[in-house]
């Protein structure tokens, strides 16, 4: 990070900080888990007329940070103050931030806006499903899940986790049994769901089945059991 700060200082000194290509590379690293989000924000605010890639980079970075509310603030800032229109790659990060913050109603409004603009894409349906399940909007999540014939592993796992989290453990197990591409996240989510809902015998039975299937348990699995 110190070396990157030196590079950024050099860009400022030489006037290349206005070069969006160079600045975006610095920003991309700063706005990652290995970087420094405070420094990333400072770098971003010093870029004149940021392009779509730069907006997407900083919003995505903060959506995965301990401060997802900043991602929402930046998205609103993008809508209000810039001439850049959000595109399909912008929205997954915004929905991820809404999910972390538990703001499903705000996310639903944004989803409606996207539908009106004709921008809905399979690329971020899973993010919307995750947002709804994380916030307890299970009927909305299920509707999207059932409508999407090509739901990927992330969407399946989001449904299993969400149903378990909000007490619909029997329906979660039904989906789990139906899901042919289960991974360790699927198993962990279902076992944790049983434990959370007081079904300890079922949790231990599923853990034994997990071992028979040669799925490696994680630390999370062991804590749940």
Biotite code that builds the C-alpha atoms (Angstrom):
import biotite.structure as struc

atoms = struc.array([
    struc.Atom([0.000, 0.000, 0.000], chain_id="A", res_id=1, res_name="UNK", atom_name="CA", element="C"),
    struc.Atom([2.879, 2.395, 0.774], chain_id="A", res_id=2, res_name="UNK", atom_name="CA", element="C"),
    struc.Atom([4.364, 1.782, -2.679], chain_id="A", res_id=3, res_name="UNK", atom_name="CA", element="C"),
    struc.Atom([0.993, 2.520, -4.240], chain_id="A", res_id=4, res_name="UNK", atom_name="CA", element="C"),
    struc.Atom([0.744, 5.764, -2.290], chain_id="A", res_id=5, res_name="UNK", atom_name="CA", element="C"),
    struc.Atom([4.143, 6.739, -3.680], chain_id="A", res_id=6, res_name="UNK", atom_name="CA", element="C"),
    struc.Atom([2.927, 6.011, -7.196], chain_id="A", res_id=7, res_name="UNK", atom_name="CA", element="C"),
    struc.Atom([-0.183, 8.092, -6.573], chain_id="A", res_id=8, res_name="UNK", atom_name="CA", element="C"),
    struc.Atom([1.940, 10.935, -5.212], chain_id="A", res_id=9, res_name="UNK", atom_name="CA", element="C"),
    struc.Atom([4.050, 10.754, -8.372], chain_id="A", res_id=10, res_name="UNK", atom_name="CA", element="C"),
    struc.Atom([0.914, 10.953, -10.518], chain_id="A", res_id=11, res_name="UNK", atom_name="CA", element="C"),
    struc.Atom([-0.161, 14.075, -8.633], chain_id="A", res_id=12, res_name="UNK", atom_name="CA", element="C"),
    struc.Atom([3.276, 15.646, -8.923], chain_id="A", res_id=13, res_name="UNK", atom_name="CA", element="C"),
    struc.Atom([3.528, 14.998, -12.661], chain_id="A", res_id=14, res_name="UNK", atom_name="CA", element="C"),
    struc.Atom([-0.061, 15.963, -13.372], chain_id="A", res_id=15, res_name="UNK", atom_name="CA", element="C"),
    struc.Atom([-0.939, 12.454, -14.517], chain_id="A", res_id=16, res_name="UNK", atom_name="CA", element="C"),
    struc.Atom([-3.537, 12.120, -11.776], chain_id="A", res_id=17, res_name="UNK", atom_name="CA", element="C"),
    struc.Atom([-6.036, 13.516, -14.287], chain_id="A", res_id=18, res_name="UNK", atom_name="CA", element="C"),
    struc.Atom([-5.236, 10.551, -16.544], chain_id="A", res_id=19, res_name="UNK", atom_name="CA", element="C"),
    struc.Atom([-8.277, 8.367, -15.878], chain_id="A", res_id=20, res_name="UNK", atom_name="CA", element="C"),
    struc.Atom([-6.489, 5.175, -16.946], chain_id="A", res_id=21, res_name="UNK", atom_name="CA", element="C"),
    struc.Atom([-3.649, 5.661, -14.473], chain_id="A", res_id=22, res_name="UNK", atom_name="CA", element="C"),
    struc.Atom([-5.958, 6.893, -11.725], chain_id="A", res_id=23, res_name="UNK", atom_name="CA", element="C"),
    struc.Atom([-8.365, 4.001, -12.218], chain_id="A", res_id=24, res_name="UNK", atom_name="CA", element="C"),
    struc.Atom([-5.578, 1.476, -11.706], chain_id="A", res_id=25, res_name="UNK", atom_name="CA", element="C"),
    struc.Atom([-4.599, 3.086, -8.422], chain_id="A", res_id=26, res_name="UNK", atom_name="CA", element="C"),
    struc.Atom([-8.236, 3.267, -7.387], chain_id="A", res_id=27, res_name="UNK", atom_name="CA", element="C"),
    struc.Atom([-8.947, -0.365, -8.296], chain_id="A", res_id=28, res_name="UNK", atom_name="CA", element="C"),
    struc.Atom([-6.310, -1.578, -5.861], chain_id="A", res_id=29, res_name="UNK", atom_name="CA", element="C"),
    struc.Atom([-7.154, 0.889, -3.098], chain_id="A", res_id=30, res_name="UNK", atom_name="CA", element="C"),
    struc.Atom([-10.845, -0.052, -3.246], chain_id="A", res_id=31, res_name="UNK", atom_name="CA", element="C"),
    struc.Atom([-10.116, -3.759, -2.781], chain_id="A", res_id=32, res_name="UNK", atom_name="CA", element="C"),
    struc.Atom([-9.859, -5.811, 0.435], chain_id="A", res_id=33, res_name="UNK", atom_name="CA", element="C"),
    struc.Atom([-6.069, -5.588, 0.151], chain_id="A", res_id=34, res_name="UNK", atom_name="CA", element="C"),
    struc.Atom([-6.135, -1.803, -0.157], chain_id="A", res_id=35, res_name="UNK", atom_name="CA", element="C"),
    struc.Atom([-7.260, 1.109, 1.975], chain_id="A", res_id=36, res_name="UNK", atom_name="CA", element="C"),
    struc.Atom([-10.843, 2.324, 1.589], chain_id="A", res_id=37, res_name="UNK", atom_name="CA", element="C"),
    struc.Atom([-10.225, 5.729, 3.137], chain_id="A", res_id=38, res_name="UNK", atom_name="CA", element="C"),
    struc.Atom([-7.378, 6.304, 0.710], chain_id="A", res_id=39, res_name="UNK", atom_name="CA", element="C"),
    struc.Atom([-9.543, 4.997, -2.136], chain_id="A", res_id=40, res_name="UNK", atom_name="CA", element="C"),
    struc.Atom([-12.207, 7.573, -1.315], chain_id="A", res_id=41, res_name="UNK", atom_name="CA", element="C"),
    struc.Atom([-9.603, 10.331, -1.299], chain_id="A", res_id=42, res_name="UNK", atom_name="CA", element="C"),
    struc.Atom([-8.206, 9.157, -4.651], chain_id="A", res_id=43, res_name="UNK", atom_name="CA", element="C"),
    struc.Atom([-11.705, 9.085, -6.118], chain_id="A", res_id=44, res_name="UNK", atom_name="CA", element="C"),
    struc.Atom([-12.569, 12.596, -4.944], chain_id="A", res_id=45, res_name="UNK", atom_name="CA", element="C"),
    struc.Atom([-9.446, 13.915, -6.631], chain_id="A", res_id=46, res_name="UNK", atom_name="CA", element="C"),
    struc.Atom([-10.354, 12.498, -10.032], chain_id="A", res_id=47, res_name="UNK", atom_name="CA", element="C"),
    struc.Atom([-11.955, 15.095, -12.255], chain_id="A", res_id=48, res_name="UNK", atom_name="CA", element="C"),
    struc.Atom([-14.921, 13.864, -14.277], chain_id="A", res_id=49, res_name="UNK", atom_name="CA", element="C"),
    struc.Atom([-14.701, 10.166, -13.328], chain_id="A", res_id=50, res_name="UNK", atom_name="CA", element="C"),
    struc.Atom([-15.873, 7.803, -16.045], chain_id="A", res_id=51, res_name="UNK", atom_name="CA", element="C"),
    struc.Atom([-18.253, 4.856, -15.677], chain_id="A", res_id=52, res_name="UNK", atom_name="CA", element="C"),
    struc.Atom([-15.452, 2.394, -14.900], chain_id="A", res_id=53, res_name="UNK", atom_name="CA", element="C"),
    struc.Atom([-14.190, 4.575, -12.051], chain_id="A", res_id=54, res_name="UNK", atom_name="CA", element="C"),
    struc.Atom([-17.681, 5.022, -10.591], chain_id="A", res_id=55, res_name="UNK", atom_name="CA", element="C"),
    struc.Atom([-18.284, 1.272, -10.780], chain_id="A", res_id=56, res_name="UNK", atom_name="CA", element="C"),
    struc.Atom([-14.914, 0.549, -9.168], chain_id="A", res_id=57, res_name="UNK", atom_name="CA", element="C"),
    struc.Atom([-15.442, 2.776, -6.139], chain_id="A", res_id=58, res_name="UNK", atom_name="CA", element="C"),
    struc.Atom([-19.076, 1.684, -5.646], chain_id="A", res_id=59, res_name="UNK", atom_name="CA", element="C"),
    struc.Atom([-18.126, -1.989, -5.911], chain_id="A", res_id=60, res_name="UNK", atom_name="CA", element="C"),
    struc.Atom([-15.253, -1.513, -3.473], chain_id="A", res_id=61, res_name="UNK", atom_name="CA", element="C"),
    struc.Atom([-17.396, 0.052, -0.771], chain_id="A", res_id=62, res_name="UNK", atom_name="CA", element="C"),
    struc.Atom([-20.222, -2.456, -1.306], chain_id="A", res_id=63, res_name="UNK", atom_name="CA", element="C"),
    struc.Atom([-17.746, -5.117, -0.148], chain_id="A", res_id=64, res_name="UNK", atom_name="CA", element="C"),
    struc.Atom([-16.314, -3.007, 2.672], chain_id="A", res_id=65, res_name="UNK", atom_name="CA", element="C"),
    struc.Atom([-17.342, -2.581, 6.321], chain_id="A", res_id=66, res_name="UNK", atom_name="CA", element="C"),
    struc.Atom([-19.076, 0.647, 5.211], chain_id="A", res_id=67, res_name="UNK", atom_name="CA", element="C"),
    struc.Atom([-21.576, -0.360, 2.493], chain_id="A", res_id=68, res_name="UNK", atom_name="CA", element="C"),
    struc.Atom([-23.624, 2.768, 3.196], chain_id="A", res_id=69, res_name="UNK", atom_name="CA", element="C"),
    struc.Atom([-20.889, 4.733, 1.407], chain_id="A", res_id=70, res_name="UNK", atom_name="CA", element="C"),
    struc.Atom([-21.549, 2.668, -1.725], chain_id="A", res_id=71, res_name="UNK", atom_name="CA", element="C"),
    struc.Atom([-25.190, 3.772, -1.611], chain_id="A", res_id=72, res_name="UNK", atom_name="CA", element="C"),
    struc.Atom([-24.160, 7.390, -1.046], chain_id="A", res_id=73, res_name="UNK", atom_name="CA", element="C"),
    struc.Atom([-21.768, 7.227, -4.002], chain_id="A", res_id=74, res_name="UNK", atom_name="CA", element="C"),
    struc.Atom([-24.453, 5.700, -6.216], chain_id="A", res_id=75, res_name="UNK", atom_name="CA", element="C"),
    struc.Atom([-26.852, 8.532, -5.359], chain_id="A", res_id=76, res_name="UNK", atom_name="CA", element="C"),
    struc.Atom([-24.041, 11.013, -5.963], chain_id="A", res_id=77, res_name="UNK", atom_name="CA", element="C"),
    struc.Atom([-23.498, 9.439, -9.376], chain_id="A", res_id=78, res_name="UNK", atom_name="CA", element="C"),
    struc.Atom([-27.185, 9.855, -10.252], chain_id="A", res_id=79, res_name="UNK", atom_name="CA", element="C"),
    struc.Atom([-27.454, 13.438, -9.012], chain_id="A", res_id=80, res_name="UNK", atom_name="CA", element="C"),
    struc.Atom([-24.136, 15.107, -9.778], chain_id="A", res_id=81, res_name="UNK", atom_name="CA", element="C"),
    struc.Atom([-22.612, 13.330, -12.759], chain_id="A", res_id=82, res_name="UNK", atom_name="CA", element="C"),
    struc.Atom([-23.509, 13.010, -16.407], chain_id="A", res_id=83, res_name="UNK", atom_name="CA", element="C"),
    struc.Atom([-22.707, 9.300, -16.256], chain_id="A", res_id=84, res_name="UNK", atom_name="CA", element="C"),
    struc.Atom([-25.648, 6.909, -16.406], chain_id="A", res_id=85, res_name="UNK", atom_name="CA", element="C"),
    struc.Atom([-25.434, 3.686, -14.371], chain_id="A", res_id=86, res_name="UNK", atom_name="CA", element="C"),
    struc.Atom([-25.227, 0.559, -16.497], chain_id="A", res_id=87, res_name="UNK", atom_name="CA", element="C"),
    struc.Atom([-25.764, -3.158, -15.894], chain_id="A", res_id=88, res_name="UNK", atom_name="CA", element="C"),
    struc.Atom([-22.402, -3.586, -14.166], chain_id="A", res_id=89, res_name="UNK", atom_name="CA", element="C"),
    struc.Atom([-23.217, -0.812, -11.688], chain_id="A", res_id=90, res_name="UNK", atom_name="CA", element="C"),
    struc.Atom([-26.290, -2.359, -10.104], chain_id="A", res_id=91, res_name="UNK", atom_name="CA", element="C"),
    struc.Atom([-24.998, -5.653, -8.625], chain_id="A", res_id=92, res_name="UNK", atom_name="CA", element="C"),
    struc.Atom([-22.787, -3.714, -6.211], chain_id="A", res_id=93, res_name="UNK", atom_name="CA", element="C"),
    struc.Atom([-25.655, -1.443, -5.181], chain_id="A", res_id=94, res_name="UNK", atom_name="CA", element="C"),
    struc.Atom([-27.898, -4.420, -4.432], chain_id="A", res_id=95, res_name="UNK", atom_name="CA", element="C"),
    struc.Atom([-25.076, -6.028, -2.470], chain_id="A", res_id=96, res_name="UNK", atom_name="CA", element="C"),
    struc.Atom([-24.813, -2.889, -0.338], chain_id="A", res_id=97, res_name="UNK", atom_name="CA", element="C"),
    struc.Atom([-28.582, -2.799, 0.221], chain_id="A", res_id=98, res_name="UNK", atom_name="CA", element="C"),
    struc.Atom([-28.444, -6.458, 1.302], chain_id="A", res_id=99, res_name="UNK", atom_name="CA", element="C"),
    struc.Atom([-25.690, -5.776, 3.836], chain_id="A", res_id=100, res_name="UNK", atom_name="CA", element="C"),
    struc.Atom([-27.644, -2.847, 5.249], chain_id="A", res_id=101, res_name="UNK", atom_name="CA", element="C"),
    struc.Atom([-30.970, -4.680, 5.338], chain_id="A", res_id=102, res_name="UNK", atom_name="CA", element="C"),
    struc.Atom([-32.609, -2.078, 3.094], chain_id="A", res_id=103, res_name="UNK", atom_name="CA", element="C"),
    struc.Atom([-34.766, -4.345, 0.953], chain_id="A", res_id=104, res_name="UNK", atom_name="CA", element="C"),
    struc.Atom([-37.515, -1.739, 0.472], chain_id="A", res_id=105, res_name="UNK", atom_name="CA", element="C"),
    struc.Atom([-35.026, 0.734, -0.992], chain_id="A", res_id=106, res_name="UNK", atom_name="CA", element="C"),
    struc.Atom([-33.603, -2.082, -3.083], chain_id="A", res_id=107, res_name="UNK", atom_name="CA", element="C"),
    struc.Atom([-37.089, -2.959, -4.315], chain_id="A", res_id=108, res_name="UNK", atom_name="CA", element="C"),
    struc.Atom([-37.578, 0.630, -5.506], chain_id="A", res_id=109, res_name="UNK", atom_name="CA", element="C"),
    struc.Atom([-34.303, 0.421, -7.406], chain_id="A", res_id=110, res_name="UNK", atom_name="CA", element="C"),
    struc.Atom([-35.359, -2.915, -8.870], chain_id="A", res_id=111, res_name="UNK", atom_name="CA", element="C"),
    struc.Atom([-38.553, -1.278, -10.118], chain_id="A", res_id=112, res_name="UNK", atom_name="CA", element="C"),
    struc.Atom([-36.546, 1.530, -11.699], chain_id="A", res_id=113, res_name="UNK", atom_name="CA", element="C"),
    struc.Atom([-34.355, -0.990, -13.503], chain_id="A", res_id=114, res_name="UNK", atom_name="CA", element="C"),
    struc.Atom([-37.390, -2.840, -14.843], chain_id="A", res_id=115, res_name="UNK", atom_name="CA", element="C"),
    struc.Atom([-38.823, 0.412, -16.231], chain_id="A", res_id=116, res_name="UNK", atom_name="CA", element="C"),
    struc.Atom([-35.503, 1.171, -17.918], chain_id="A", res_id=117, res_name="UNK", atom_name="CA", element="C"),
    struc.Atom([-35.311, -2.322, -19.392], chain_id="A", res_id=118, res_name="UNK", atom_name="CA", element="C"),
    struc.Atom([-31.935, -2.957, -17.801], chain_id="A", res_id=119, res_name="UNK", atom_name="CA", element="C"),
    struc.Atom([-32.724, -6.130, -15.850], chain_id="A", res_id=120, res_name="UNK", atom_name="CA", element="C"),
    struc.Atom([-30.119, -8.787, -16.494], chain_id="A", res_id=121, res_name="UNK", atom_name="CA", element="C"),
    struc.Atom([-29.387, -12.332, -15.357], chain_id="A", res_id=122, res_name="UNK", atom_name="CA", element="C"),
    struc.Atom([-26.008, -10.966, -14.273], chain_id="A", res_id=123, res_name="UNK", atom_name="CA", element="C"),
    struc.Atom([-27.462, -9.444, -11.138], chain_id="A", res_id=124, res_name="UNK", atom_name="CA", element="C"),
    struc.Atom([-30.698, -11.344, -10.503], chain_id="A", res_id=125, res_name="UNK", atom_name="CA", element="C"),
    struc.Atom([-28.741, -13.340, -7.929], chain_id="A", res_id=126, res_name="UNK", atom_name="CA", element="C"),
    struc.Atom([-27.780, -10.102, -6.137], chain_id="A", res_id=127, res_name="UNK", atom_name="CA", element="C"),
    struc.Atom([-31.433, -9.097, -5.918], chain_id="A", res_id=128, res_name="UNK", atom_name="CA", element="C"),
    struc.Atom([-32.410, -12.557, -4.662], chain_id="A", res_id=129, res_name="UNK", atom_name="CA", element="C"),
    struc.Atom([-29.678, -12.362, -2.018], chain_id="A", res_id=130, res_name="UNK", atom_name="CA", element="C"),
    struc.Atom([-30.873, -8.916, -0.955], chain_id="A", res_id=131, res_name="UNK", atom_name="CA", element="C"),
    struc.Atom([-34.467, -10.076, -0.563], chain_id="A", res_id=132, res_name="UNK", atom_name="CA", element="C"),
    struc.Atom([-33.588, -13.284, 1.300], chain_id="A", res_id=133, res_name="UNK", atom_name="CA", element="C"),
    struc.Atom([-31.152, -11.511, 3.604], chain_id="A", res_id=134, res_name="UNK", atom_name="CA", element="C"),
    struc.Atom([-33.868, -9.023, 4.581], chain_id="A", res_id=135, res_name="UNK", atom_name="CA", element="C"),
    struc.Atom([-36.692, -11.541, 4.952], chain_id="A", res_id=136, res_name="UNK", atom_name="CA", element="C"),
    struc.Atom([-38.586, -10.668, 1.763], chain_id="A", res_id=137, res_name="UNK", atom_name="CA", element="C"),
    struc.Atom([-38.945, -14.358, 0.927], chain_id="A", res_id=138, res_name="UNK", atom_name="CA", element="C"),
    struc.Atom([-41.953, -14.175, -1.409], chain_id="A", res_id=139, res_name="UNK", atom_name="CA", element="C"),
    struc.Atom([-40.215, -11.587, -3.605], chain_id="A", res_id=140, res_name="UNK", atom_name="CA", element="C"),
    struc.Atom([-37.023, -13.640, -3.626], chain_id="A", res_id=141, res_name="UNK", atom_name="CA", element="C"),
    struc.Atom([-38.886, -16.824, -4.473], chain_id="A", res_id=142, res_name="UNK", atom_name="CA", element="C"),
    struc.Atom([-40.767, -15.178, -7.322], chain_id="A", res_id=143, res_name="UNK", atom_name="CA", element="C"),
    struc.Atom([-37.506, -14.088, -8.952], chain_id="A", res_id=144, res_name="UNK", atom_name="CA", element="C"),
    struc.Atom([-35.917, -17.458, -8.235], chain_id="A", res_id=145, res_name="UNK", atom_name="CA", element="C"),
    struc.Atom([-38.790, -19.368, -9.842], chain_id="A", res_id=146, res_name="UNK", atom_name="CA", element="C"),
    struc.Atom([-38.875, -17.036, -12.855], chain_id="A", res_id=147, res_name="UNK", atom_name="CA", element="C"),
    struc.Atom([-35.152, -17.411, -13.544], chain_id="A", res_id=148, res_name="UNK", atom_name="CA", element="C"),
    struc.Atom([-34.740, -20.759, -15.290], chain_id="A", res_id=149, res_name="UNK", atom_name="CA", element="C"),
    struc.Atom([-30.946, -20.495, -15.186], chain_id="A", res_id=150, res_name="UNK", atom_name="CA", element="C"),
    struc.Atom([-30.413, -19.704, -11.501], chain_id="A", res_id=151, res_name="UNK", atom_name="CA", element="C"),
    struc.Atom([-26.795, -20.365, -10.602], chain_id="A", res_id=152, res_name="UNK", atom_name="CA", element="C"),
    struc.Atom([-25.254, -21.811, -7.455], chain_id="A", res_id=153, res_name="UNK", atom_name="CA", element="C"),
    struc.Atom([-25.197, -18.401, -5.752], chain_id="A", res_id=154, res_name="UNK", atom_name="CA", element="C"),
    struc.Atom([-28.947, -17.955, -6.216], chain_id="A", res_id=155, res_name="UNK", atom_name="CA", element="C"),
    struc.Atom([-29.713, -21.465, -4.944], chain_id="A", res_id=156, res_name="UNK", atom_name="CA", element="C"),
    struc.Atom([-27.509, -20.943, -1.893], chain_id="A", res_id=157, res_name="UNK", atom_name="CA", element="C"),
    struc.Atom([-29.092, -17.553, -1.212], chain_id="A", res_id=158, res_name="UNK", atom_name="CA", element="C"),
    struc.Atom([-32.540, -19.141, -1.190], chain_id="A", res_id=159, res_name="UNK", atom_name="CA", element="C"),
    struc.Atom([-31.421, -21.980, 1.102], chain_id="A", res_id=160, res_name="UNK", atom_name="CA", element="C"),
    struc.Atom([-29.721, -19.545, 3.491], chain_id="A", res_id=161, res_name="UNK", atom_name="CA", element="C"),
    struc.Atom([-32.615, -17.093, 3.473], chain_id="A", res_id=162, res_name="UNK", atom_name="CA", element="C"),
    struc.Atom([-35.321, -19.677, 4.050], chain_id="A", res_id=163, res_name="UNK", atom_name="CA", element="C"),
    struc.Atom([-33.312, -21.206, 6.902], chain_id="A", res_id=164, res_name="UNK", atom_name="CA", element="C"),
    struc.Atom([-32.578, -17.825, 8.435], chain_id="A", res_id=165, res_name="UNK", atom_name="CA", element="C"),
    struc.Atom([-36.242, -16.857, 8.587], chain_id="A", res_id=166, res_name="UNK", atom_name="CA", element="C"),
    struc.Atom([-37.569, -20.148, 9.934], chain_id="A", res_id=167, res_name="UNK", atom_name="CA", element="C"),
    struc.Atom([-38.661, -21.806, 6.675], chain_id="A", res_id=168, res_name="UNK", atom_name="CA", element="C"),
    struc.Atom([-36.275, -24.688, 7.285], chain_id="A", res_id=169, res_name="UNK", atom_name="CA", element="C"),
    struc.Atom([-38.486, -27.400, 5.743], chain_id="A", res_id=170, res_name="UNK", atom_name="CA", element="C"),
    struc.Atom([-38.710, -25.491, 2.464], chain_id="A", res_id=171, res_name="UNK", atom_name="CA", element="C"),
    struc.Atom([-34.968, -24.830, 2.632], chain_id="A", res_id=172, res_name="UNK", atom_name="CA", element="C"),
    struc.Atom([-34.355, -28.580, 2.964], chain_id="A", res_id=173, res_name="UNK", atom_name="CA", element="C"),
    struc.Atom([-36.661, -29.267, 0.026], chain_id="A", res_id=174, res_name="UNK", atom_name="CA", element="C"),
    struc.Atom([-34.615, -26.919, -2.148], chain_id="A", res_id=175, res_name="UNK", atom_name="CA", element="C"),
    struc.Atom([-31.376, -28.357, -0.780], chain_id="A", res_id=176, res_name="UNK", atom_name="CA", element="C"),
    struc.Atom([-32.449, -31.889, -1.758], chain_id="A", res_id=177, res_name="UNK", atom_name="CA", element="C"),
    struc.Atom([-33.509, -30.683, -5.205], chain_id="A", res_id=178, res_name="UNK", atom_name="CA", element="C"),
    struc.Atom([-30.241, -28.833, -5.853], chain_id="A", res_id=179, res_name="UNK", atom_name="CA", element="C"),
    struc.Atom([-27.885, -31.107, -7.827], chain_id="A", res_id=180, res_name="UNK", atom_name="CA", element="C"),
    struc.Atom([-24.826, -28.826, -7.715], chain_id="A", res_id=181, res_name="UNK", atom_name="CA", element="C"),
    struc.Atom([-24.505, -28.436, -3.956], chain_id="A", res_id=182, res_name="UNK", atom_name="CA", element="C"),
    struc.Atom([-21.184, -27.087, -2.701], chain_id="A", res_id=183, res_name="UNK", atom_name="CA", element="C"),
    struc.Atom([-19.743, -26.541, 0.775], chain_id="A", res_id=184, res_name="UNK", atom_name="CA", element="C"),
    struc.Atom([-21.740, -23.311, 1.139], chain_id="A", res_id=185, res_name="UNK", atom_name="CA", element="C"),
    struc.Atom([-24.966, -25.230, 0.476], chain_id="A", res_id=186, res_name="UNK", atom_name="CA", element="C"),
    struc.Atom([-24.151, -27.858, 3.098], chain_id="A", res_id=187, res_name="UNK", atom_name="CA", element="C"),
    struc.Atom([-22.980, -25.315, 5.673], chain_id="A", res_id=188, res_name="UNK", atom_name="CA", element="C"),
    struc.Atom([-26.076, -23.174, 5.156], chain_id="A", res_id=189, res_name="UNK", atom_name="CA", element="C"),
    struc.Atom([-28.448, -26.099, 5.591], chain_id="A", res_id=190, res_name="UNK", atom_name="CA", element="C"),
    struc.Atom([-26.665, -27.458, 8.665], chain_id="A", res_id=191, res_name="UNK", atom_name="CA", element="C"),
    struc.Atom([-26.594, -23.986, 10.206], chain_id="A", res_id=192, res_name="UNK", atom_name="CA", element="C"),
    struc.Atom([-30.290, -23.590, 9.388], chain_id="A", res_id=193, res_name="UNK", atom_name="CA", element="C"),
    struc.Atom([-31.145, -26.763, 11.261], chain_id="A", res_id=194, res_name="UNK", atom_name="CA", element="C"),
    struc.Atom([-29.137, -25.634, 14.292], chain_id="A", res_id=195, res_name="UNK", atom_name="CA", element="C"),
    struc.Atom([-30.664, -22.143, 14.229], chain_id="A", res_id=196, res_name="UNK", atom_name="CA", element="C"),
    struc.Atom([-34.134, -23.659, 14.239], chain_id="A", res_id=197, res_name="UNK", atom_name="CA", element="C"),
    struc.Atom([-33.397, -26.128, 17.034], chain_id="A", res_id=198, res_name="UNK", atom_name="CA", element="C"),
    struc.Atom([-33.285, -29.207, 14.787], chain_id="A", res_id=199, res_name="UNK", atom_name="CA", element="C"),
    struc.Atom([-30.047, -30.606, 16.202], chain_id="A", res_id=200, res_name="UNK", atom_name="CA", element="C"),
    struc.Atom([-30.661, -34.242, 15.247], chain_id="A", res_id=201, res_name="UNK", atom_name="CA", element="C"),
    struc.Atom([-31.253, -33.256, 11.617], chain_id="A", res_id=202, res_name="UNK", atom_name="CA", element="C"),
    struc.Atom([-28.105, -31.108, 11.700], chain_id="A", res_id=203, res_name="UNK", atom_name="CA", element="C"),
    struc.Atom([-25.963, -34.024, 12.886], chain_id="A", res_id=204, res_name="UNK", atom_name="CA", element="C"),
    struc.Atom([-27.530, -36.391, 10.365], chain_id="A", res_id=205, res_name="UNK", atom_name="CA", element="C"),
    struc.Atom([-26.815, -33.945, 7.549], chain_id="A", res_id=206, res_name="UNK", atom_name="CA", element="C"),
    struc.Atom([-23.266, -33.479, 8.812], chain_id="A", res_id=207, res_name="UNK", atom_name="CA", element="C"),
    struc.Atom([-22.741, -37.258, 8.607], chain_id="A", res_id=208, res_name="UNK", atom_name="CA", element="C"),
    struc.Atom([-24.171, -37.247, 5.083], chain_id="A", res_id=209, res_name="UNK", atom_name="CA", element="C"),
    struc.Atom([-21.841, -34.383, 4.203], chain_id="A", res_id=210, res_name="UNK", atom_name="CA", element="C"),
    struc.Atom([-18.851, -36.466, 5.288], chain_id="A", res_id=211, res_name="UNK", atom_name="CA", element="C"),
    struc.Atom([-20.067, -39.437, 3.232], chain_id="A", res_id=212, res_name="UNK", atom_name="CA", element="C"),
    struc.Atom([-20.274, -37.165, 0.198], chain_id="A", res_id=213, res_name="UNK", atom_name="CA", element="C"),
    struc.Atom([-16.629, -36.213, 0.862], chain_id="A", res_id=214, res_name="UNK", atom_name="CA", element="C"),
    struc.Atom([-17.481, -32.532, 1.186], chain_id="A", res_id=215, res_name="UNK", atom_name="CA", element="C"),
    struc.Atom([-14.847, -30.927, 3.364], chain_id="A", res_id=216, res_name="UNK", atom_name="CA", element="C"),
    struc.Atom([-16.385, -29.228, 6.416], chain_id="A", res_id=217, res_name="UNK", atom_name="CA", element="C"),
    struc.Atom([-15.309, -25.695, 7.231], chain_id="A", res_id=218, res_name="UNK", atom_name="CA", element="C"),
    struc.Atom([-14.770, -24.026, 10.594], chain_id="A", res_id=219, res_name="UNK", atom_name="CA", element="C"),
    struc.Atom([-18.276, -22.642, 10.172], chain_id="A", res_id=220, res_name="UNK", atom_name="CA", element="C"),
    struc.Atom([-19.657, -26.201, 9.920], chain_id="A", res_id=221, res_name="UNK", atom_name="CA", element="C"),
    struc.Atom([-17.913, -27.291, 13.090], chain_id="A", res_id=222, res_name="UNK", atom_name="CA", element="C"),
    struc.Atom([-19.241, -24.293, 15.022], chain_id="A", res_id=223, res_name="UNK", atom_name="CA", element="C"),
    struc.Atom([-22.776, -25.020, 13.821], chain_id="A", res_id=224, res_name="UNK", atom_name="CA", element="C"),
    struc.Atom([-22.525, -28.616, 15.001], chain_id="A", res_id=225, res_name="UNK", atom_name="CA", element="C"),
])
